[in-house]
Amino acid sequence: MTCFEPPKATGMMHTMNEILHGRLNNNAAQEKDRPERAERQESISEQLSFKSRFVLVFGEITHTLARTTCERLIALSHQSSEPIRVLISSPGGHVESGDAIHDMIRFIDAPVTTVGTGWVASAGTHIFLAADKERRVCLPNTRFMIHQPAGGAGGPATDIAIQAKEILRTRERIAAVIARQTGNDYKKVLADMERDFWMNPKEAIEYGIVARVIESHRELS
């Protein structure tokens, strides 16, 4: 009697392993290429914004954002004396980081136009006010807010007293900037800052924060 042995699966298994290995390698290559593509896209976006002389200040104001923004402002001013546009949409953040951007806008030679969009609040408003009055514009749906700086005092009583004193000094300093840049009375600004003081574009114009509302890029010039 002739017996037939079942076909051996070695060749089939070898082929499946090759396919699986190829897929794994392909997936690994795709995963590796993904951050590289993101970096290339980010680089292209950076180059386009640089050419258009736009600087974006979006989100929370941090040390990292302040450094990036200041570097961009210095580079653009060094490149040309043409106006720079700073587009701001921020709920605020670290006071001293906002100070750094505010002071850099006033420090560089190139004129800066601040453009508000979304919400411009707290340290975001402080940055927005760095530009000259006629160079402060906003888009139609922007909201503005000023308030006194917050602090999380902790530790020994003496440290709490020092921190409280510094918060008061910061509040007075920020109020003085707002008063100077808007033309409002210093005591009025201090009173308005006691609580979150929100303004729509029309109210922000009346307060002296914004010069005008724009709806298209053409109106920037």
Backbone as JSON Lines, residues from 0, in Angstrom:
{"i":0,"aa":"M","n":[0.87,-1.2,0.0],"ca":[0.0,0.0,0.0],"c":[0.89,1.22,0.0]}
{"i":1,"aa":"T","n":[0.5,2.13,-0.87],"ca":[1.28,3.37,-0.96],"c":[0.71,4.39,0.0]}
{"i":2,"aa":"C","n":[1.55,4.96,0.81],"ca":[1.14,5.99,1.77],"c":[1.62,7.35,1.3]}
{"i":3,"aa":"F","n":[0.74,8.34,1.43],"ca":[1.09,9.71,1.06],"c":[1.31,10.54,2.33]}
{"i":4,"aa":"E","n":[2.51,11.11,2.47],"ca":[2.8,11.95,3.63],"c":[2.2,13.34,3.43]}
{"i":5,"aa":"P","n":[1.65,13.94,4.44],"ca":[1.11,15.3,4.31],"c":[2.23,16.28,3.96]}
{"i":6,"aa":"P","n":[1.93,17.28,3.16],"ca":[2.97,18.24,2.78],"c":[3.54,18.94,4.0]}
{"i":7,"aa":"K","n":[4.83,19.17,4.01],"ca":[5.49,19.85,5.11],"c":[5.16,21.34,5.09]}
{"i":8,"aa":"A","n":[4.96,21.92,6.27],"ca":[4.54,23.35,6.38],"c":[5.73,24.29,6.48]}
{"i":9,"aa":"T","n":[6.94,23.74,6.38],"ca":[8.12,24.57,6.59],"c":[8.18,25.71,5.59]}
{"i":10,"aa":"G","n":[7.96,25.42,4.32],"ca":[8.03,26.48,3.29],"c":[6.96,27.53,3.49]}
{"i":11,"aa":"M","n":[5.75,27.08,3.83],"ca":[4.64,28.02,4.04],"c":[4.92,28.93,5.24]}
{"i":12,"aa":"M","n":[5.42,28.31,6.32],"ca":[5.73,29.09,7.52],"c":[6.82,30.1,7.24]}
{"i":13,"aa":"H","n":[7.8,29.66,6.46],"ca":[8.9,30.57,6.11],"c":[8.39,31.77,5.33]}
{"i":14,"aa":"T","n":[7.44,31.52,4.39],"ca":[6.86,32.62,3.59],"c":[6.06,33.56,4.47]}
{"i":15,"aa":"M","n":[5.27,32.99,5.42],"ca":[4.47,33.83,6.32],"c":[5.36,34.68,7.21]}
{"i":16,"aa":"N","n":[6.46,34.08,7.66],"ca":[7.39,34.83,8.5],"c":[8.01,36.0,7.74]}
{"i":17,"aa":"E","n":[8.32,35.75,6.47],"ca":[8.88,36.82,5.65],"c":[7.88,37.96,5.47]}
{"i":18,"aa":"I","n":[6.62,37.57,5.22],"ca":[5.57,38.6,5.03],"c":[5.39,39.42,6.32]}
{"i":19,"aa":"L","n":[5.29,38.67,7.45],"ca":[5.11,39.33,8.74],"c":[6.29,40.24,9.06]}
{"i":20,"aa":"H","n":[7.49,39.72,8.79],"ca":[8.7,40.52,9.05],"c":[8.72,41.78,8.18]}
{"i":21,"aa":"G","n":[8.28,41.61,6.94],"ca":[8.23,42.76,6.03],"c":[7.24,43.81,6.51]}
{"i":22,"aa":"R","n":[6.07,43.33,7.0],"ca":[5.07,44.27,7.51],"c":[5.57,45.01,8.74]}
{"i":23,"aa":"L","n":[6.24,44.26,9.62],"ca":[6.77,44.89,10.83],"c":[7.81,45.94,10.49]}
{"i":24,"aa":"N","n":[8.67,45.6,9.54],"ca":[9.69,46.57,9.11],"c":[9.05,47.79,8.49]}
{"i":25,"aa":"N","n":[7.98,47.56,7.7],"ca":[7.29,48.67,7.04],"c":[6.63,49.57,8.07]}
{"i":26,"aa":"N","n":[5.98,48.94,9.08],"ca":[5.34,49.73,10.14],"c":[6.37,50.52,10.93]}
{"i":27,"aa":"A","n":[7.51,49.89,11.2],"ca":[8.56,50.58,11.94],"c":[9.1,51.76,11.15]}
{"i":28,"aa":"A","n":[9.22,51.56,9.84],"ca":[9.71,52.65,8.98],"c":[8.71,53.8,8.96]}
{"i":29,"aa":"Q","n":[7.39,53.43,8.92],"ca":[6.36,54.48,8.93],"c":[6.37,55.26,10.23]}
{"i":30,"aa":"E","n":[6.52,54.53,11.36],"ca":[6.58,55.19,12.67],"c":[7.79,56.12,12.76]}
{"i":31,"aa":"K","n":[8.91,55.68,12.2],"ca":[10.12,56.49,12.22],"c":[9.98,57.72,11.34]}
{"i":32,"aa":"D","n":[9.27,57.54,10.22],"ca":[9.13,58.63,9.26],"c":[8.11,59.67,9.71]}
{"i":33,"aa":"R","n":[7.18,59.27,10.59],"ca":[6.11,60.17,11.02],"c":[6.63,61.44,11.69]}
{"i":34,"aa":"P","n":[7.49,61.34,12.72],"ca":[8.02,62.58,13.32],"c":[8.87,63.39,12.35]}
{"i":35,"aa":"E","n":[9.54,62.7,11.43],"ca":[10.35,63.42,10.44],"c":[9.46,64.25,9.52]}
{"i":36,"aa":"R","n":[8.31,63.65,9.11],"ca":[7.37,64.4,8.28],"c":[6.81,65.59,9.04]}
{"i":37,"aa":"A","n":[6.49,65.37,10.31],"ca":[5.96,66.46,11.15],"c":[6.98,67.59,11.27]}
{"i":38,"aa":"E","n":[8.25,67.22,11.44],"ca":[9.31,68.22,11.55],"c":[9.46,69.0,10.25]}
{"i":39,"aa":"R","n":[9.36,68.28,9.11],"ca":[9.46,68.96,7.81],"c":[8.32,69.93,7.62]}
{"i":40,"aa":"Q","n":[7.09,69.49,7.98],"ca":[5.93,70.37,7.85],"c":[6.06,71.58,8.76]}
{"i":41,"aa":"E","n":[6.53,71.35,9.98],"ca":[6.74,72.46,10.93],"c":[7.8,73.42,10.4]}
{"i":42,"aa":"S","n":[8.85,72.87,9.78],"ca":[9.91,73.7,9.22],"c":[9.39,74.57,8.09]}
{"i":43,"aa":"I","n":[8.55,73.97,7.22],"ca":[7.96,74.72,6.12],"c":[7.07,75.84,6.66]}
{"i":44,"aa":"S","n":[6.27,75.51,7.7],"ca":[5.4,76.51,8.32],"c":[6.21,77.64,8.92]}
{"i":45,"aa":"E","n":[7.32,77.29,9.58],"ca":[8.19,78.3,10.18],"c":[8.76,79.23,9.1]}
{"i":46,"aa":"Q","n":[9.2,78.64,7.98],"ca":[9.78,79.43,6.9],"c":[8.75,80.38,6.3]}
{"i":47,"aa":"L","n":[7.5,79.89,6.13],"ca":[6.45,80.73,5.55],"c":[6.1,81.88,6.49]}
{"i":48,"aa":"S","n":[5.98,81.58,7.8],"ca":[5.65,82.64,8.75],"c":[6.79,83.65,8.84]}
{"i":49,"aa":"F","n":[8.02,83.18,8.69],"ca":[9.17,84.08,8.73],"c":[9.13,85.02,7.53]}
{"i":50,"aa":"K","n":[8.84,84.46,6.35],"ca":[8.77,85.29,5.14],"c":[7.63,86.3,5.21]}
{"i":51,"aa":"S","n":[6.53,85.89,5.84],"ca":[5.38,86.8,5.94],"c":[5.54,87.79,7.08]}
{"i":52,"aa":"R","n":[6.61,87.62,7.89],"ca":[6.92,88.49,9.03],"c":[5.81,88.46,10.09]}
{"i":53,"aa":"F","n":[5.27,87.27,10.27],"ca":[4.29,87.03,11.33],"c":[4.93,86.25,12.46]}
{"i":54,"aa":"V","n":[4.61,86.63,13.69],"ca":[5.03,85.89,14.88],"c":[3.76,85.5,15.62]}
{"i":55,"aa":"L","n":[3.62,84.21,15.92],"ca":[2.42,83.73,16.6],"c":[2.68,83.54,18.09]}
{"i":56,"aa":"V","n":[1.83,84.14,18.9],"ca":[1.86,83.95,20.36],"c":[0.53,83.33,20.74]}
{"i":57,"aa":"F","n":[0.5,82.0,20.78],"ca":[-0.73,81.27,21.04],"c":[-0.58,80.41,22.3]}
{"i":58,"aa":"G","n":[-1.63,80.37,23.09],"ca":[-1.62,79.52,24.28],"c":[-1.01,80.2,25.49]}
{"i":59,"aa":"E","n":[-0.69,79.38,26.48],"ca":[-0.16,79.89,27.75],"c":[1.21,80.53,27.55]}
{"i":60,"aa":"I","n":[1.41,81.67,28.2],"ca":[2.7,82.36,28.14],"c":[3.68,81.67,29.08]}
{"i":61,"aa":"T","n":[4.74,81.08,28.53],"ca":[5.72,80.36,29.32],"c":[7.12,80.87,28.98]}
{"i":62,"aa":"H","n":[8.13,80.39,29.75],"ca":[9.52,80.74,29.45],"c":[9.9,80.28,28.04]}
{"i":63,"aa":"T","n":[9.46,79.09,27.68],"ca":[9.8,78.55,26.35],"c":[9.2,79.39,25.24]}
{"i":64,"aa":"L","n":[7.93,79.75,25.38],"ca":[7.27,80.58,24.38],"c":[7.93,81.95,24.31]}
{"i":65,"aa":"A","n":[8.3,82.51,25.47],"ca":[8.95,83.82,25.5],"c":[10.28,83.79,24.76]}
{"i":66,"aa":"R","n":[11.07,82.76,25.0],"ca":[12.37,82.67,24.33],"c":[12.2,82.54,22.82]}
{"i":67,"aa":"T","n":[11.3,81.65,22.4],"ca":[11.06,81.45,20.96],"c":[10.59,82.74,20.31]}
{"i":68,"aa":"T","n":[9.67,83.44,20.97],"ca":[9.11,84.68,20.42],"c":[10.17,85.77,20.34]}
{"i":69,"aa":"C","n":[10.96,85.91,21.39],"ca":[12.02,86.93,21.39],"c":[13.06,86.64,20.32]}
{"i":70,"aa":"E","n":[13.43,85.38,20.16],"ca":[14.39,85.01,19.12],"c":[13.86,85.38,17.74]}
{"i":71,"aa":"R","n":[12.58,85.1,17.51],"ca":[11.96,85.4,16.21],"c":[11.91,86.92,15.98]}
{"i":72,"aa":"L","n":[11.55,87.67,16.99],"ca":[11.49,89.13,16.86],"c":[12.86,89.72,16.54]}
{"i":73,"aa":"I","n":[13.89,89.25,17.23],"ca":[15.25,89.74,16.98],"c":[15.69,89.41,15.56]}
{"i":74,"aa":"A","n":[15.43,88.17,15.13],"ca":[15.84,87.73,13.8],"c":[15.13,88.53,12.71]}
{"i":75,"aa":"L","n":[13.83,88.73,12.86],"ca":[13.07,89.48,11.86],"c":[13.51,90.94,11.8]}
{"i":76,"aa":"S","n":[13.76,91.53,12.96],"ca":[14.2,92.92,12.99],"c":[15.59,93.07,12.37]}
{"i":77,"aa":"H","n":[16.45,92.08,12.6],"ca":[17.79,92.11,12.0],"c":[17.71,91.95,10.49]}
{"i":78,"aa":"Q","n":[16.76,91.15,10.03],"ca":[16.63,90.89,8.61],"c":[16.16,92.12,7.84]}
{"i":79,"aa":"S","n":[15.22,92.86,8.43],"ca":[14.62,94.0,7.72],"c":[13.95,94.94,8.72]}
{"i":80,"aa":"S","n":[13.8,96.19,8.31],"ca":[13.11,97.16,9.15],"c":[11.62,97.23,8.81]}
{"i":81,"aa":"E","n":[11.17,96.32,7.94],"ca":[9.75,96.26,7.6],"c":[8.94,95.86,8.84]}
{"i":82,"aa":"P","n":[7.65,96.24,8.89],"ca":[6.84,95.93,10.08],"c":[6.73,94.43,10.35]}
{"i":83,"aa":"I","n":[6.63,94.1,11.63],"ca":[6.42,92.73,12.08],"c":[5.01,92.66,12.67]}
{"i":84,"aa":"R","n":[4.3,91.57,12.37],"ca":[2.95,91.38,12.92],"c":[2.97,90.27,13.96]}
{"i":85,"aa":"V","n":[2.54,90.57,15.17],"ca":[2.46,89.57,16.24],"c":[1.0,89.22,16.46]}
{"i":86,"aa":"L","n":[0.63,87.99,16.12],"ca":[-0.74,87.52,16.26],"c":[-0.88,86.84,17.62]}
{"i":87,"aa":"I","n":[-1.81,87.36,18.44],"ca":[-1.91,86.91,19.83],"c":[-3.28,86.3,20.13]}
{"i":88,"aa":"S","n":[-3.26,85.08,20.69],"ca":[-4.46,84.46,21.24],"c":[-4.01,83.69,22.47]}
{"i":89,"aa":"S","n":[-4.19,84.27,23.64],"ca":[-3.62,83.68,24.85],"c":[-4.46,84.0,26.08]}
{"i":90,"aa":"P","n":[-4.61,83.02,26.98],"ca":[-5.31,83.28,28.23],"c":[-4.41,83.91,29.29]}
{"i":91,"aa":"G","n":[-3.12,84.1,28.93],"ca":[-2.16,84.65,29.89],"c":[-1.17,83.59,30.31]}
{"i":92,"aa":"G","n":[-0.55,83.8,31.45],"ca":[0.45,82.84,31.93],"c":[1.45,83.5,32.85]}
{"i":93,"aa":"H","n":[2.71,83.15,32.67],"ca":[3.78,83.61,33.54],"c":[4.05,85.1,33.31]}
{"i":94,"aa":"V","n":[3.95,85.88,34.38],"ca":[4.06,87.34,34.27],"c":[5.39,87.77,33.66]}
{"i":95,"aa":"E","n":[6.49,87.25,34.19],"ca":[7.81,87.69,33.73],"c":[8.08,87.26,32.29]}
{"i":96,"aa":"S","n":[7.5,86.16,31.86],"ca":[7.64,85.74,30.46],"c":[6.89,86.73,29.56]}
{"i":97,"aa":"G","n":[5.73,87.19,30.04],"ca":[5.0,88.22,29.31],"c":[5.79,89.52,29.26]}
{"i":98,"aa":"D","n":[6.46,89.85,30.37],"ca":[7.31,91.04,30.42],"c":[8.4,90.97,29.35]}
{"i":99,"aa":"A","n":[9.02,89.79,29.22],"ca":[10.13,89.62,28.26],"c":[9.67,89.91,26.84]}
{"i":100,"aa":"I","n":[8.51,89.38,26.47],"ca":[8.0,89.62,25.1],"c":[7.59,91.07,24.94]}
{"i":101,"aa":"H","n":[6.9,91.61,25.95],"ca":[6.48,93.02,25.92],"c":[7.68,93.94,25.69]}
{"i":102,"aa":"D","n":[8.72,93.74,26.49],"ca":[9.9,94.6,26.39],"c":[10.65,94.4,25.08]}
{"i":103,"aa":"M","n":[10.67,93.17,24.56],"ca":[11.38,92.91,23.31],"c":[10.68,93.59,22.13]}
{"i":104,"aa":"I","n":[9.35,93.61,22.15],"ca":[8.59,94.29,21.1],"c":[8.98,95.77,21.05]}
{"i":105,"aa":"R","n":[9.19,96.35,22.21],"ca":[9.54,97.77,22.28],"c":[11.04,98.0,22.07]}
{"i":106,"aa":"F","n":[11.84,96.95,22.23],"ca":[13.29,97.06,22.14],"c":[13.81,97.04,20.71]}
{"i":107,"aa":"I","n":[13.24,96.2,19.87],"ca":[13.76,96.03,18.51],"c":[13.47,97.26,17.65]}
{"i":108,"aa":"D","n":[14.23,97.39,16.56],"ca":[14.09,98.55,15.68],"c":[12.85,98.49,14.79]}
{"i":109,"aa":"A","n":[12.52,97.29,14.3],"ca":[11.38,97.17,13.38],"c":[10.07,97.47,14.1]}
{"i":110,"aa":"P","n":[9.17,98.23,13.48],"ca":[7.88,98.5,14.11],"c":[7.05,97.22,14.21]}
{"i":111,"aa":"V","n":[6.28,97.09,15.28],"ca":[5.48,95.88,15.52],"c":[4.0,96.23,15.6]}
{"i":112,"aa":"T","n":[3.2,95.46,14.88],"ca":[1.76,95.56,14.98],"c":[1.25,94.34,15.72]}
{"i":113,"aa":"T","n":[0.5,94.54,16.79],"ca":[-0.09,93.41,17.5],"c":[-1.52,93.21,17.0]}
{"i":114,"aa":"V","n":[-1.84,91.95,16.71],"ca":[-3.15,91.59,16.18],"c":[-3.81,90.61,17.14]}
{"i":115,"aa":"G","n":[-4.91,91.01,17.73],"ca":[-5.62,90.15,18.66],"c":[-6.61,89.26,17.96]}
{"i":116,"aa":"T","n":[-6.71,88.01,18.41],"ca":[-7.7,87.07,17.88],"c":[-8.05,86.08,18.98]}
{"i":117,"aa":"G","n":[-9.22,85.51,18.92],"ca":[-9.62,84.57,19.98],"c":[-9.81,85.31,21.29]}
{"i":118,"aa":"W","n":[-8.91,85.05,22.22],"ca":[-8.94,85.8,23.48],"c":[-7.54,86.3,23.8]}
{"i":119,"aa":"V","n":[-7.51,87.53,24.31],"ca":[-6.26,88.18,24.68],"c":[-6.44,88.6,26.14]}
{"i":120,"aa":"A","n":[-5.88,87.82,27.04],"ca":[-6.17,88.02,28.46],"c":[-4.9,88.05,29.3]}
{"i":121,"aa":"S","n":[-4.98,88.79,30.41],"ca":[-3.91,88.79,31.42],"c":[-2.56,89.14,30.79]}
{"i":122,"aa":"A","n":[-1.58,88.23,30.87],"ca":[-0.27,88.49,30.28],"c":[-0.36,88.65,28.77]}
{"i":123,"aa":"G","n":[-1.38,88.05,28.15],"ca":[-1.61,88.23,26.72],"c":[-1.93,89.68,26.39]}
{"i":124,"aa":"T","n":[-2.74,90.32,27.24],"ca":[-3.05,91.74,27.05],"c":[-1.81,92.6,27.28]}
{"i":125,"aa":"H","n":[-1.0,92.2,28.24],"ca":[0.25,92.93,28.52],"c":[1.15,92.93,27.27]}
{"i":126,"aa":"I","n":[1.25,91.8,26.61],"ca":[2.03,91.72,25.37],"c":[1.39,92.55,24.27]}
{"i":127,"aa":"F","n":[0.07,92.43,24.14],"ca":[-0.66,93.17,23.12],"c":[-0.42,94.68,23.23]}
{"i":128,"aa":"L","n":[-0.36,95.19,24.46],"ca":[-0.22,96.63,24.7],"c":[1.19,97.15,24.43]}
{"i":129,"aa":"A","n":[2.13,96.26,24.1],"ca":[3.5,96.72,23.85],"c":[3.61,97.56,22.59]}
{"i":130,"aa":"A","n":[2.74,97.32,21.63],"ca":[2.78,98.08,20.38],"c":[2.22,99.48,20.59]}
{"i":131,"aa":"D","n":[2.59,100.4,19.71],"ca":[2.02,101.74,19.75],"c":[0.52,101.68,19.5]}
{"i":132,"aa":"K","n":[-0.21,102.65,20.01],"ca":[-1.68,102.62,19.96],"c":[-2.21,102.38,18.55]}
{"i":133,"aa":"E","n":[-1.67,103.08,17.55],"ca":[-2.18,102.93,16.19],"c":[-1.85,101.58,15.57]}
{"i":134,"aa":"R","n":[-0.95,100.84,16.22],"ca":[-0.54,99.53,15.7],"c":[-1.16,98.38,16.5]}
{"i":135,"aa":"R","n":[-2.23,98.65,17.22],"ca":[-2.92,97.6,17.97],"c":[-4.3,97.38,17.36]}
{"i":136,"aa":"V","n":[-4.46,96.23,16.7],"ca":[-5.72,95.92,16.02],"c":[-6.19,94.54,16.46]}
{"i":137,"aa":"C","n":[-7.45,94.24,16.15],"ca":[-7.96,92.91,16.49],"c":[-8.97,92.45,15.45]}
{"i":138,"aa":"L","n":[-9.2,91.15,15.42],"ca":[-10.23,90.57,14.57],"c":[-11.58,90.67,15.27]}
{"i":139,"aa":"P","n":[-12.68,90.55,14.53],"ca":[-14.01,90.9,15.07],"c":[-14.45,90.15,16.32]}
{"i":140,"aa":"N","n":[-14.03,88.89,16.5],"ca":[-14.54,88.1,17.62],"c":[-13.57,87.99,18.79]}
{"i":141,"aa":"T","n":[-12.63,88.88,18.85],"ca":[-11.64,88.84,19.93],"c":[-12.25,89.33,21.24]}
{"i":142,"aa":"R","n":[-11.83,88.69,22.35],"ca":[-12.2,89.16,23.68],"c":[-10.93,89.55,24.43]}
{"i":143,"aa":"F","n":[-11.02,90.61,25.21],"ca":[-9.88,91.09,25.98],"c":[-10.21,91.02,27.47]}
{"i":144,"aa":"M","n":[-9.17,90.82,28.28],"ca":[-9.38,90.79,29.73],"c":[-8.14,91.27,30.47]}
{"i":145,"aa":"I","n":[-8.37,92.12,31.46],"ca":[-7.3,92.54,32.37],"c":[-7.71,92.14,33.79]}
{"i":146,"aa":"H","n":[-6.72,91.83,34.61],"ca":[-6.98,91.54,36.02],"c":[-5.66,91.62,36.79]}
{"i":147,"aa":"Q","n":[-5.75,91.53,38.09],"ca":[-4.54,91.59,38.89],"c":[-3.84,90.24,38.86]}
{"i":148,"aa":"P","n":[-2.53,90.23,38.99],"ca":[-1.8,88.96,38.96],"c":[-2.17,88.08,40.15]}
{"i":149,"aa":"A","n":[-2.18,86.77,39.89],"ca":[-2.49,85.81,40.95],"c":[-1.19,85.26,41.52]}
{"i":150,"aa":"G","n":[-1.25,84.79,42.75],"ca":[-0.07,84.22,43.37],"c":[-0.43,83.07,44.28]}
{"i":151,"aa":"G","n":[0.44,82.08,44.33],"ca":[0.22,80.94,45.22],"c":[1.22,80.99,46.35]}
{"i":152,"aa":"A","n":[1.03,81.91,47.27],"ca":[1.99,82.08,48.36],"c":[1.97,80.87,49.29]}
{"i":153,"aa":"G","n":[3.16,80.44,49.69],"ca":[3.26,79.32,50.61],"c":[4.59,79.35,51.35]}
{"i":154,"aa":"G","n":[4.72,78.5,52.35],"ca":[5.96,78.46,53.11],"c":[5.84,79.21,54.42]}
{"i":155,"aa":"P","n":[6.97,79.55,55.0],"ca":[6.96,80.3,56.27],"c":[6.25,81.64,56.13]}
{"i":156,"aa":"A","n":[5.78,82.16,57.24],"ca":[5.03,83.43,57.23],"c":[5.83,84.56,56.62]}
{"i":157,"aa":"T","n":[7.14,84.59,56.9],"ca":[7.96,85.67,56.34],"c":[8.02,85.58,54.82]}
{"i":158,"aa":"D","n":[8.11,84.34,54.29],"ca":[8.12,84.17,52.83],"c":[6.78,84.56,52.21]}
{"i":159,"aa":"I","n":[5.68,84.22,52.89],"ca":[4.35,84.59,52.41],"c":[4.23,86.12,52.34]}
{"i":160,"aa":"A","n":[4.75,86.8,53.34],"ca":[4.7,88.27,53.38],"c":[5.5,88.85,52.21]}
{"i":161,"aa":"I","n":[6.66,88.28,51.93],"ca":[7.5,88.75,50.83],"c":[6.78,88.54,49.49]}
{"i":162,"aa":"Q","n":[6.2,87.35,49.32],"ca":[5.5,87.06,48.07],"c":[4.29,87.97,47.88]}
{"i":163,"aa":"A","n":[3.55,88.21,48.96],"ca":[2.38,89.1,48.89],"c":[2.81,90.5,48.48]}
{"i":164,"aa":"K","n":[3.93,90.96,49.04],"ca":[4.45,92.28,48.69],"c":[4.82,92.35,47.22]}
{"i":165,"aa":"E","n":[5.43,91.29,46.7],"ca":[5.84,91.25,45.3],"c":[4.62,91.23,44.38]}
{"i":166,"aa":"I","n":[3.58,90.53,44.78],"ca":[2.35,90.49,43.97],"c":[1.74,91.88,43.87]}
{"i":167,"aa":"L","n":[1.73,92.61,44.98],"ca":[1.2,93.97,44.97],"c":[2.05,94.88,44.08]}
{"i":168,"aa":"R","n":[3.37,94.74,44.16],"ca":[4.26,95.54,43.31],"c":[4.04,95.21,41.84]}
{"i":169,"aa":"T","n":[3.84,93.94,41.53],"ca":[3.59,93.53,40.14],"c":[2.27,94.1,39.65]}
{"i":170,"aa":"R","n":[1.24,94.04,40.52],"ca":[-0.05,94.6,40.14],"c":[0.06,96.08,39.83]}
{"i":171,"aa":"E","n":[0.78,96.81,40.66],"ca":[0.94,98.25,40.45],"c":[1.73,98.54,39.16]}
{"i":172,"aa":"R","n":[2.73,97.72,38.9],"ca":[3.54,97.91,37.7],"c":[2.72,97.64,36.43]}
{"i":173,"aa":"I","n":[1.95,96.55,36.43],"ca":[1.12,96.22,35.28],"c":[0.04,97.29,35.07]}
{"i":174,"aa":"A","n":[-0.54,97.76,36.17],"ca":[-1.57,98.8,36.08],"c":[-0.99,100.08,35.48]}
{"i":175,"aa":"A","n":[0.25,100.41,35.84],"ca":[0.91,101.6,35.3],"c":[1.12,101.47,33.79]}
{"i":176,"aa":"V","n":[1.47,100.28,33.34],"ca":[1.65,100.04,31.89],"c":[0.31,100.2,31.17]}
{"i":177,"aa":"I","n":[-0.73,99.6,31.72],"ca":[-2.05,99.7,31.09],"c":[-2.51,101.15,31.04]}
{"i":178,"aa":"A","n":[-2.33,101.87,32.13],"ca":[-2.72,103.28,32.18],"c":[-1.97,104.1,31.13]}
{"i":179,"aa":"R","n":[-0.65,103.87,31.03],"ca":[0.17,104.61,30.07],"c":[-0.21,104.3,28.64]}
{"i":180,"aa":"Q","n":[-0.44,103.03,28.35],"ca":[-0.7,102.61,26.97],"c":[-2.14,102.85,26.52]}
{"i":181,"aa":"T","n":[-3.05,103.03,27.47],"ca":[-4.45,103.24,27.09],"c":[-4.91,104.67,27.32]}
{"i":182,"aa":"G","n":[-4.17,105.43,28.15],"ca":[-4.58,106.8,28.46],"c":[-5.58,106.88,29.6]}
{"i":183,"aa":"N","n":[-5.82,105.76,30.27],"ca":[-6.75,105.77,31.4],"c":[-6.07,106.21,32.68]}
{"i":184,"aa":"D","n":[-6.86,106.66,33.64],"ca":[-6.34,107.04,34.94],"c":[-5.83,105.79,35.67]}
{"i":185,"aa":"Y","n":[-4.69,105.94,36.32],"ca":[-4.05,104.82,37.01],"c":[-4.96,104.2,38.06]}
{"i":186,"aa":"K","n":[-5.65,105.03,38.85],"ca":[-6.54,104.51,39.9],"c":[-7.73,103.77,39.3]}
{"i":187,"aa":"K","n":[-8.22,104.24,38.16],"ca":[-9.32,103.55,37.48],"c":[-8.88,102.16,37.04]}
{"i":188,"aa":"V","n":[-7.66,102.08,36.48],"ca":[-7.14,100.79,36.02],"c":[-6.99,99.83,37.21]}
{"i":189,"aa":"L","n":[-6.44,100.31,38.31],"ca":[-6.29,99.47,39.5],"c":[-7.64,98.93,39.96]}
{"i":190,"aa":"A","n":[-8.67,99.79,39.93],"ca":[-10.01,99.36,40.34],"c":[-10.57,98.33,39.37]}
{"i":191,"aa":"D","n":[-10.36,98.54,38.09],"ca":[-10.86,97.6,37.07],"c":[-10.17,96.25,37.17]}
{"i":192,"aa":"M","n":[-8.91,96.24,37.61],"ca":[-8.15,95.01,37.7],"c":[-8.49,94.16,38.93]}
{"i":193,"aa":"E","n":[-9.31,94.67,39.83],"ca":[-9.63,93.93,41.04],"c":[-10.29,92.58,40.72]}
{"i":194,"aa":"R","n":[-11.07,92.55,39.65],"ca":[-11.71,91.32,39.2],"c":[-11.43,91.16,37.7]}
{"i":195,"aa":"D","n":[-11.73,89.98,37.15],"ca":[-11.59,89.79,35.7],"c":[-12.45,90.82,34.98]}
{"i":196,"aa":"F","n":[-11.81,91.66,34.18],"ca":[-12.5,92.75,33.49],"c":[-12.47,92.43,31.99]}
{"i":197,"aa":"W","n":[-13.61,91.89,31.5],"ca":[-13.7,91.45,30.11],"c":[-14.23,92.56,29.21]}
{"i":198,"aa":"M","n":[-13.74,92.57,27.97],"ca":[-14.17,93.57,26.99],"c":[-14.29,92.94,25.62]}
{"i":199,"aa":"N","n":[-15.34,93.32,24.9],"ca":[-15.43,92.94,23.5],"c":[-14.65,93.98,22.68]}
{"i":200,"aa":"P","n":[-14.51,93.81,21.37],"ca":[-13.7,94.77,20.6],"c":[-14.15,96.22,20.74]}
{"i":201,"aa":"K","n":[-15.46,96.46,20.73],"ca":[-15.94,97.83,20.85],"c":[-15.55,98.43,22.21]}
{"i":202,"aa":"E","n":[-15.73,97.65,23.26],"ca":[-15.38,98.12,24.6],"c":[-13.87,98.3,24.75]}
{"i":203,"aa":"A","n":[-13.1,97.42,24.1],"ca":[-11.64,97.53,24.15],"c":[-11.15,98.78,23.42]}
{"i":204,"aa":"I","n":[-11.85,99.16,22.36],"ca":[-11.51,100.41,21.65],"c":[-11.8,101.6,22.55]}
{"i":205,"aa":"E","n":[-12.96,101.57,23.2],"ca":[-13.34,102.67,24.11],"c":[-12.37,102.77,25.28]}
{"i":206,"aa":"Y","n":[-11.84,101.63,25.72],"ca":[-10.92,101.6,26.86],"c":[-9.52,102.07,26.45]}
{"i":207,"aa":"G","n":[-9.24,102.04,25.16],"ca":[-7.94,102.48,24.67],"c":[-6.96,101.35,24.42]}
{"i":208,"aa":"I","n":[-7.44,100.1,24.52],"ca":[-6.56,98.96,24.29],"c":[-6.34,98.73,22.8]}
{"i":209,"aa":"V","n":[-7.4,98.87,22.03],"ca":[-7.37,98.58,20.59],"c":[-7.63,99.86,19.8]}
{"i":210,"aa":"A","n":[-6.94,99.97,18.66],"ca":[-7.17,101.13,17.8],"c":[-8.35,100.91,16.86]}
{"i":211,"aa":"R","n":[-8.43,99.71,16.3],"ca":[-9.5,99.43,15.34],"c":[-9.65,97.92,15.14]}
{"i":212,"aa":"V","n":[-10.79,97.56,14.59],"ca":[-11.09,96.17,14.25],"c":[-10.85,95.96,12.76]}
{"i":213,"aa":"I","n":[-10.19,94.88,12.41],"ca":[-9.96,94.56,11.0],"c":[-10.58,93.21,10.69]}
{"i":214,"aa":"E","n":[-10.88,93.0,9.41],"ca":[-11.49,91.72,9.0],"c":[-10.68,91.02,7.91]}
{"i":215,"aa":"S","n":[-9.69,91.69,7.34],"ca":[-8.9,91.06,6.28],"c":[-7.44,91.46,6.41]}
{"i":216,"aa":"H","n":[-6.59,90.66,5.81],"ca":[-5.14,90.92,5.84],"c":[-4.8,92.24,5.17]}
{"i":217,"aa":"R","n":[-5.58,92.61,4.16],"ca":[-5.33,93.86,3.42],"c":[-5.39,95.07,4.33]}
{"i":218,"aa":"E","n":[-6.23,95.0,5.36],"ca":[-6.39,96.14,6.25],"c":[-5.2,96.37,7.17]}
{"i":219,"aa":"L","n":[-4.29,95.41,7.24],"ca":[-3.09,95.58,8.07],"c":[-2.18,96.66,7.53]}
{"i":220,"aa":"S","n":[-2.18,96.83,6.2],"ca":[-1.28,97.81,5.59],"c":[-1.88,99.2,5.58]}
